[in-house]
Structures are given as C-alpha cells and as structure tokens.
Amino acid sequence: MKLLKTAFIAGAVLLAQIGVAQADECTKAQGLVDKAISHYAAVGKEKSFADFMDKGNKEWVDGELYVIVATMEGIFKAHAINPKLIDNPQLPALKDTNGVMIIQEMIRTGKETPTGGWAKYTWTHPETKKLAPKQTWVKVMDNQLFMVGCYP
C-alpha cells in the first residue's frame, strides 16, 4: 500500500511538472512574439522576415516555438517550419477538426486584442502526432499579425 501511495504521488508530481513545462512554453511564446516585434522594429521587415524564416536560427525557431507573421487578411509572410504556407491564398479557409477556422480565429484575436490575445484551436502535436488543443499568441504590429503557438 505504501509503495502504491508513493507511486501515485510520484505520478502526480510528474504530471504537475509537465503542466508547468507546458505553461512555461506558452509564456515563452508570448515573449518570443514581443522579441520578434522588437526585432522587426529595429531591423525592418526584410531582415526580420529573413531571420524568422531561418529554420536553423535558434533565436527564432526553438523546438515547437517559432515566429509566424501574417497580413491582417491571414496570408502568411514568414513561417520557418513550413515555407509552403507563405502567400497561400487557401490558408485563411483552414479549419480544424472541430470546425474552427484557425486563421480567421487568429485574425479575429488580432483585431479584438491587438496588444495580445490567444487564438485557440485543435492541431496535431509534433511529438505525439495526436490531435491536441493548441493556442497561438497573436499581437498586431504595423498592421501585421505576429504569432507564436504552443500546446497548453
């Protein structure tokens, strides 16, 4: 019985640590958006977008965290993980498995909370390859959506 109790406590501690790590990732996502906006303001659009698109640059691509920049119409202009999404006119119609129009949710969040807000939807988790809740921190700068997603 004592062994079972110890195993239960160890499991609960591990789950709590995982939850904290995921929350930390979402806090890091918010910070990465602010950092990207500052970089954009300092070096301009062309240089910052090139930096954001460099998949090997750990400053802008850190595991599941990476910078996305889109127009207010939902057309991606920077996305290091999947450059095929750049200038894709089909993207604003993308839906998740629950019918949430993902890009429209990002646009709505940016318009309603330009100083920062979470767009929430379902997406395939890169590690588990299973559908999972995902959220993307969206902030508007220079009439563009600066975004970084995480799995809460």
C-alpha positions, 0 to 999 in steps of 0.5 A: 500500500505504501509503495502504491501511495508513493507511486501515485504521488510520484505520478502526480508530481510528474504530471504537475511538472509537465503542466508547468513545462507546458505553461512555461512554453506558452509564456515563452511564446508570448515573449518570443512574439514581443522579441520578434516585434522588437526585432522587426522594429529595429531591423525592418521587415526584410531582415526580420522576415529573413531571420524568422524564416531561418529554420536553423536560427535558434533565436527564432525557431526553438523546438515547437516555438517559432515566429509566424507573421501574417497580413491582417487578411491571414496570408502568411509572410514568414513561417520557418517550419513550413515555407509552403504556407507563405502567400497561400491564398487557401490558408485563411479557409483552414479549419480544424477538426472541430470546425474552427477556422484557425486563421480567421480565429487568429485574425479575429484575436488580432483585431479584438486584442491587438496588444495580445490575445490567444487564438485557440484551436485543435492541431496535431502535436509534433511529438505525439502526432495526436490531435491536441488543443493548441493556442497561438499568441497573436499581437498586431504590429504595423498592421501585421499579425505576429504569432507564436503557438504552443500546446497548453 
